[in-house]
Amino acid sequence: MQYIYLHGFASSPNSAKARDIGDRFAQIHTKLKIPDLNAGDFSRLTITRQITQVAAEFSNNSTPVTLIGSSLGGLTTAHLGQQYLQVQRLVLLAPAFEFLSHWLPKLGDEEVQRWQQEKYIMVYHYGEQRKLPLSYDFVTDAAQYQEEFLQRPIPTLILHGKKDEVIPIEASRDFKRSRPWVKLVELDSDHALGNVMEEIWQAIRLFCQLP
């Protein structure tokens, strides 16, 4: 089994969650790949690019893959599971379902229109700790990745905070409702999930049958 972790939007392999989960995998002597989804050019980030980049990490067609994804990485993970039969298990941490409908209203109509006209917007990047430009192609690309297309019955564990201020837990509840192969664990936490990492690890360990 190959394990790959996908960090969130405007984040990096050096995020608190990525480091925490990476350390725990190391302690049980299990390899966890954590690709940098910024790929050296955050301005041209798209979900399609993330999917292509992660699929290139799959070792070969016979090795099953477990994907763990956080936030936008969780959404990308779900679509990888739909597209690639090699992916046999998903762990989604506060997955960014209905991402654009939650994110764009926070920017406001005027800001989104300006973005569309000027092609780029400055976004705070947590990994770089500074603002970086992001192309409007990110939005047009993301619009095609709808949850209704995610119908492959792949064992899926969702861990989502009940106080999530970025992606409301209702998004995961809605996703689970029509998919009996999905298990949703609701945690007493926010989007960062920083206070429940031990609970998250125990749930991952059980779900993935790790040592």
VOBADO-35796 format. One record per residue (C-alpha): residue number from 1; residue in one letter; x, y, z. Coordinates in steps of 0.001 Angstrom, whole numbers, plus 500000, padded with zeros to 6 digits. Layout:
BEGIN
+-----+---+--------+--------+--------+
:   k : r :      u :      v :      w :
+-----+---+--------+--------+--------+
: NUM : A :      X :      Y :      Z :
...
+-----+---+--------+--------+--------+
//
This chain:
BEGIN
+-----+---+--------+--------+--------+
:   k : r :      u :      v :      w :
+-----+---+--------+--------+--------+
:   1 : M : 500000 : 500000 : 500000 :
:   2 : Q : 501289 : 503441 : 499071 :
:   3 : Y : 500333 : 506426 : 501270 :
:   4 : I : 500195 : 510007 : 499977 :
:   5 : Y : 499188 : 513168 : 501869 :
:   6 : L : 497754 : 516221 : 500076 :
:   7 : H : 498053 : 519533 : 501910 :
:   8 : G : 495482 : 522291 : 501680 :
:   9 : F : 495078 : 525478 : 499640 :
:  10 : A : 497843 : 528091 : 500038 :
:  11 : S : 499625 : 525665 : 502345 :
:  12 : S : 502680 : 523426 : 502028 :
:  13 : P : 504216 : 520079 : 503057 :
:  14 : N : 505525 : 522015 : 506064 :
:  15 : S : 502040 : 522709 : 507483 :
:  16 : A : 501298 : 521691 : 511075 :
:  17 : K : 498973 : 518853 : 509976 :
:  18 : A : 501344 : 517531 : 507315 :
:  19 : R : 504259 : 517515 : 509766 :
:  20 : D : 502191 : 515899 : 512524 :
:  21 : I : 500850 : 513093 : 510321 :
:  22 : G : 504234 : 512658 : 508611 :
:  23 : D : 505933 : 512250 : 511988 :
:  24 : R : 503369 : 509665 : 513104 :
:  25 : F : 503862 : 507632 : 509926 :
:  26 : A : 507631 : 507778 : 510502 :
:  27 : Q : 507171 : 506446 : 514043 :
:  28 : I : 505470 : 503318 : 512698 :
:  29 : H : 508107 : 502982 : 509932 :
:  30 : T : 505589 : 503530 : 507133 :
:  31 : K : 506446 : 505763 : 504174 :
:  32 : L : 504163 : 508759 : 503580 :
:  33 : K : 504725 : 510893 : 500490 :
:  34 : I : 503850 : 514580 : 500908 :
:  35 : P : 504190 : 516299 : 497515 :
:  36 : D : 504397 : 520092 : 497312 :
:  37 : L : 501197 : 520958 : 495439 :
:  38 : N : 502427 : 524516 : 494840 :
:  39 : A : 504806 : 522903 : 492313 :
:  40 : G : 507044 : 525979 : 492374 :
:  41 : D : 504302 : 528128 : 490823 :
:  42 : F : 501339 : 528840 : 493111 :
:  43 : S : 500024 : 531462 : 490652 :
:  44 : R : 499062 : 528711 : 488185 :
:  45 : L : 497542 : 526336 : 490728 :
:  46 : T : 494460 : 524387 : 489639 :
:  47 : I : 492733 : 521267 : 490921 :
:  48 : T : 493473 : 519618 : 487560 :
:  49 : R : 497186 : 520305 : 488018 :
:  50 : Q : 497052 : 518823 : 491535 :
:  51 : I : 495327 : 515666 : 490256 :
:  52 : T : 497918 : 515227 : 487480 :
:  53 : Q : 500809 : 515846 : 489871 :
:  54 : V : 499610 : 513373 : 492510 :
:  55 : A : 498699 : 510672 : 489970 :
:  56 : A : 502301 : 510887 : 488720 :
:  57 : E : 503399 : 509871 : 492247 :
:  58 : F : 501590 : 506509 : 492016 :
:  59 : S : 504337 : 503902 : 491890 :
:  60 : N : 502785 : 501517 : 489350 :
:  61 : N : 499406 : 500164 : 488343 :
:  62 : S : 499469 : 497238 : 490745 :
:  63 : T : 500246 : 499064 : 494014 :
:  64 : P : 497081 : 500167 : 495831 :
:  65 : V : 497050 : 503754 : 497091 :
:  66 : T : 495588 : 505353 : 500212 :
:  67 : L : 495186 : 509115 : 499927 :
:  68 : I : 494916 : 511482 : 502885 :
:  69 : G : 493866 : 515013 : 501983 :
:  70 : S : 493287 : 518202 : 503950 :
:  71 : S : 490762 : 520870 : 502904 :
:  72 : L : 491302 : 521562 : 499157 :
:  73 : G : 493688 : 518607 : 499215 :
:  74 : G : 490735 : 516585 : 500507 :
:  75 : L : 488560 : 517672 : 497595 :
:  76 : T : 491385 : 516806 : 495173 :
:  77 : T : 491779 : 513449 : 496934 :
:  78 : A : 488092 : 512629 : 496417 :
:  79 : H : 488338 : 513322 : 492671 :
:  80 : L : 491529 : 511252 : 492389 :
:  81 : G : 489602 : 508390 : 494014 :
:  82 : Q : 486875 : 508773 : 491422 :
:  83 : Q : 489286 : 508814 : 488457 :
:  84 : Y : 491880 : 506198 : 489445 :
:  85 : L : 490915 : 502647 : 490406 :
:  86 : Q : 494368 : 502257 : 491967 :
:  87 : V : 493156 : 504515 : 494797 :
:  88 : Q : 491519 : 502132 : 497264 :
:  89 : R : 490980 : 504239 : 500377 :
:  90 : L : 490410 : 507912 : 501200 :
:  91 : V : 490877 : 509921 : 504377 :
:  92 : L : 489474 : 513453 : 504082 :
:  93 : L : 490293 : 516075 : 506733 :
:  94 : A : 487765 : 518948 : 506598 :
:  95 : P : 487397 : 518400 : 502823 :
:  96 : A : 486610 : 521516 : 500791 :
:  97 : F : 483304 : 520311 : 499331 :
:  98 : E : 481344 : 523154 : 497672 :
:  99 : F : 484632 : 525092 : 497877 :
: 100 : L : 483813 : 527959 : 495505 :
: 101 : S : 480375 : 528533 : 497033 :
: 102 : H : 482015 : 528975 : 500458 :
: 103 : W : 485121 : 530888 : 499390 :
: 104 : L : 484037 : 533316 : 496661 :
: 105 : P : 481256 : 535010 : 498723 :
: 106 : K : 483880 : 535866 : 501356 :
: 107 : L : 485858 : 537752 : 498712 :
: 108 : G : 482758 : 539683 : 497627 :
: 109 : D : 481258 : 540199 : 494154 :
: 110 : E : 483375 : 543241 : 493310 :
: 111 : E : 486631 : 541524 : 494220 :
: 112 : V : 485706 : 538428 : 492177 :
: 113 : Q : 484783 : 540594 : 489163 :
: 114 : R : 488080 : 542469 : 489458 :
: 115 : W : 489892 : 539139 : 489635 :
: 116 : Q : 488164 : 537958 : 486484 :
: 117 : Q : 489042 : 541187 : 484645 :
: 118 : E : 492637 : 541511 : 485848 :
: 119 : K : 493310 : 537733 : 485678 :
: 120 : Y : 495176 : 537626 : 489032 :
: 121 : I : 494370 : 538231 : 492697 :
: 122 : M : 496760 : 538428 : 495644 :
: 123 : V : 496130 : 535572 : 498103 :
: 124 : Y : 497782 : 535089 : 501493 :
: 125 : H : 499888 : 531933 : 501303 :
: 126 : Y : 500325 : 530314 : 504714 :
: 127 : G : 503302 : 528249 : 503615 :
: 128 : E : 505189 : 531284 : 502273 :
: 129 : Q : 503762 : 533662 : 504910 :
: 130 : R : 503187 : 536351 : 502276 :
: 131 : K : 500718 : 537278 : 499561 :
: 132 : L : 501147 : 535644 : 496174 :
: 133 : P : 499246 : 536106 : 492894 :
: 134 : L : 496724 : 533447 : 491847 :
: 135 : S : 495313 : 533170 : 488330 :
: 136 : Y : 491546 : 533282 : 487725 :
: 137 : D : 492050 : 529967 : 485896 :
: 138 : F : 491907 : 528438 : 489388 :
: 139 : V : 488199 : 529353 : 489604 :
: 140 : T : 487204 : 528262 : 486103 :
: 141 : D : 489015 : 524957 : 486616 :
: 142 : A : 487554 : 524334 : 490091 :
: 143 : A : 483999 : 524911 : 488816 :
: 144 : Q : 484079 : 521607 : 486904 :
: 145 : Y : 484831 : 519526 : 490016 :
: 146 : Q : 481350 : 518953 : 491400 :
: 147 : E : 480552 : 516549 : 494250 :
: 148 : E : 477716 : 514963 : 492255 :
: 149 : F : 480355 : 513255 : 490064 :
: 150 : L : 481876 : 511461 : 493070 :
: 151 : Q : 479970 : 508177 : 492920 :
: 152 : R : 482647 : 505478 : 493114 :
: 153 : P : 481976 : 503394 : 496263 :
: 154 : I : 485458 : 503699 : 497733 :
: 155 : P : 485985 : 503286 : 501510 :
: 156 : T : 486117 : 506865 : 502776 :
: 157 : L : 486734 : 508338 : 506222 :
: 158 : I : 485882 : 512021 : 506740 :
: 159 : L : 487091 : 513869 : 509846 :
: 160 : H : 485477 : 517300 : 510145 :
: 161 : G : 485271 : 519883 : 512937 :
: 162 : K : 481808 : 520929 : 514104 :
: 163 : K : 483052 : 524523 : 514488 :
: 164 : D : 484679 : 524712 : 511046 :
: 165 : E : 484607 : 528378 : 510010 :
: 166 : V : 485923 : 527787 : 506449 :
: 167 : I : 484016 : 524734 : 505176 :
: 168 : P : 480858 : 524159 : 507266 :
: 169 : I : 480426 : 520609 : 508515 :
: 170 : E : 477095 : 520530 : 506641 :
: 171 : A : 479129 : 520115 : 503434 :
: 172 : S : 480479 : 516774 : 504691 :
: 173 : R : 477104 : 515758 : 506122 :
: 174 : D : 475496 : 516409 : 502728 :
: 175 : F : 478210 : 514412 : 500980 :
: 176 : K : 477792 : 511422 : 503296 :
: 177 : R : 474001 : 511374 : 503136 :
: 178 : S : 473728 : 509621 : 499757 :
: 179 : R : 476971 : 507609 : 500026 :
: 180 : P : 476754 : 504616 : 502417 :
: 181 : W : 480492 : 503848 : 501890 :
: 182 : V : 481445 : 507109 : 503668 :
: 183 : K : 482060 : 507306 : 507418 :
: 184 : L : 481912 : 510798 : 508929 :
: 185 : V : 483521 : 511520 : 512294 :
: 186 : E : 482478 : 514900 : 513733 :
: 187 : L : 485111 : 516484 : 515957 :
: 188 : D : 484981 : 519295 : 518498 :
: 189 : S : 487278 : 521542 : 516477 :
: 190 : D : 487592 : 524232 : 513780 :
: 191 : H : 489023 : 524055 : 510237 :
: 192 : A : 492619 : 523712 : 511447 :
: 193 : L : 491799 : 520617 : 513568 :
: 194 : G : 494886 : 521442 : 515640 :
: 195 : N : 493414 : 520384 : 518990 :
: 196 : V : 492296 : 516905 : 517838 :
: 197 : M : 495366 : 515523 : 516063 :
: 198 : E : 495614 : 512565 : 518433 :
: 199 : E : 491959 : 511628 : 517737 :
: 200 : I : 492580 : 512044 : 514011 :
: 201 : W : 495638 : 509817 : 514110 :
: 202 : Q : 493843 : 507050 : 516024 :
: 203 : A : 490967 : 507181 : 513522 :
: 204 : I : 493388 : 507031 : 510559 :
: 205 : R : 495304 : 504174 : 512150 :
: 206 : L : 492167 : 502112 : 512700 :
: 207 : F : 490667 : 502895 : 509288 :
: 208 : C : 493913 : 502154 : 507426 :
: 209 : Q : 494760 : 499136 : 509620 :
: 210 : L : 498187 : 500600 : 510368 :
: 211 : P : 500481 : 499001 : 512977 :
+-----+---+--------+--------+--------+
//
